[in-house]
Amino acid sequence: MTGPRAYHQVPVAEVISETDDTFSLVLAVPPELAGAFAYRPGQFLTVRIPVEDGSVARCYSLSSSPHAGDLPTITVKRTAGGHASNWLAGHARAGFVLDTLPPAGTFCPDSLEGDFLLFAAGSGITPVISILKSALAAGRGRVVLIYANRDERSVIFSAELRRLAAEAAGRLLVIHWLDSLHGGPTAAGMAGLARPYRAAEAFACGPDPYLAVVRQAMSQLGVKAVHLERFLSLAENPFEVTEPTGGVAATLQVCLDGTTRDVPWPAGTRMLDVLIDEGLDPPYSCREGICGACACQLTGGEVDMAHNEVLEAEDLAEGYILACQSLALTPEVSITYS
Ligand SMILES: Cc1cc2nc3c(=O)[nH]c(=O)nc-3n(C[C@H](O)[C@H](O)[C@H](O)COP(=O)(O)OP(=O)(O)OC[C@H]3O[C@@H](n4cnc5c(N)ncnc54)[C@H](O)[C@@H]3O)c2cc1C
């Protein structure tokens, strides 16, 4: 049995209204939590939201850049009929304390040096603008953003994007796709816009049908590698107790935070639970194979992943696995967290 995940309490410094249905929470991370809350552009926080009989967990990407002097900020769009986004809209004020796990996620560039081709739809701009601002601040390449929205009023960060483009001396190009003018995004439309920039490293975030269109567009352009971030509500809850699932016995050698140790891996337990039960502090969030927060690299042995919605073929080829979904297939398995 694995206990609930320890979380941090972080006060909200300011609430900024971005559009009619979107707002940002600027966080006043206390100095003693600065290390735990260091983040990479594209990462998210997992926030605990109370419900009548406990809590639910929801992920919100950081829209701030760790390279541009911003305070850590999450941006939330109200979902019609949604619990957490509307609860936050009703409760979050300056001074309100957010229960949250530290930053996590793998929707991040390995390096900020190259050129970037960024796709976002609606609130999918949140992790994308963090990458965009970071690349402009810390890199030297060109950044192209293709940003789809229903209409002009729904464009989040429109003034900020204008300002960034004006200040970027030709390094940032923002192309808006408005459904009100062009109809819904199409693969042919996206491919036409992206063609001149297809050699750049591509990132896309938005609803599933939009991501499918972007994938199709990039495949028409001969590009297979697109980093994708899906915005889903978590069904499992890392803030509450969870039960282990089936598997086989092994010894797990783990390199985490610069220390290597061997831990027994009982049959019938997911790798993540083994690490937590051993008193280690591995990163994780959704426990559903969706978010990628628990990704680590397999350096020996074999595992079976029950479910994977986030690691792409190239990640798997590099040995990345999801600890929350992994069961041992060999008596000895070794992993490393980088
Ligand atoms: C890695 C990641 C990063 C994310 N980053 C962001 C971000 O930066 N900004 C952002 O706004 N969102 C982000 N999200 C999405 C966010 O976590 C939530 O999914 C979103 O806010 C909706 O949550 P909710 O509780 O308001 O809606 P939910 O209560 O989860 O409802 C979602 C939808 O399902 C419907 N629904 C709910 N319950 C039922 C039911 N029982 N039967 C039928 N339909 C139902 C609702 O009507 C609604 O349309 C991210 C998600 C992930 C995984």
The ligand as an ORCA input file, in Angstrom:
! r2SCAN-3c Opt
* xyz 0 1
  C      -0.048     17.795    -18.360
  C      -1.329     18.647    -18.340
  C      -1.214     20.024    -18.337
  C      -2.380     20.815    -18.328
  N      -2.242     22.185    -18.336
  C      -3.352     22.958    -18.339
  C      -3.240     24.404    -18.376
  O      -2.131     24.948    -18.406
  N      -4.381     25.134    -18.363
  C      -5.617     24.553    -18.348
  O      -6.623     25.293    -18.321
  N      -5.751     23.193    -18.321
  C      -4.665     22.396    -18.302
  N      -4.792     21.030    -18.253
  C      -6.161     20.452    -18.156
  C      -6.595     20.475    -16.681
  O      -5.771     19.596    -15.911
  C      -8.051     20.009    -16.499
  O      -8.248     18.820    -17.239
  C      -9.044     21.086    -16.936
  O      -8.872     22.274    -16.172
  C     -10.498     20.587    -16.744
  O     -10.658     20.210    -15.406
  P     -12.028     20.444    -14.631
  O     -11.916     19.758    -13.308
  O     -12.409     21.887    -14.647
  O     -13.044     19.708    -15.544
  P     -13.629     18.229    -15.291
  O     -14.501     18.226    -14.085
  O     -12.518     17.258    -15.362
  O     -14.530     18.128    -16.566
  C     -13.967     18.081    -17.885
  C     -15.109     17.880    -18.858
  O     -15.726     16.606    -18.611
  C     -17.099     16.806    -18.338
  N     -17.458     15.896    -17.257
  C     -17.025     15.947    -15.975
  N     -17.554     14.922    -15.259
  C     -18.330     14.229    -16.123
  C     -19.128     13.068    -16.003
  N     -19.241     12.429    -14.843
  N     -19.775     12.630    -17.099
  C     -19.653     13.274    -18.279
  N     -18.923     14.373    -18.455
  C     -18.260     14.848    -17.399
  C     -17.256     18.257    -17.928
  O     -18.549     18.757    -18.232
  C     -16.211     18.931    -18.751
  O     -16.670     19.222    -20.041
  C      -3.661     20.217    -18.278
  C      -3.745     18.809    -18.244
  C      -2.595     18.040    -18.282
  C      -2.707     16.531    -18.222
*
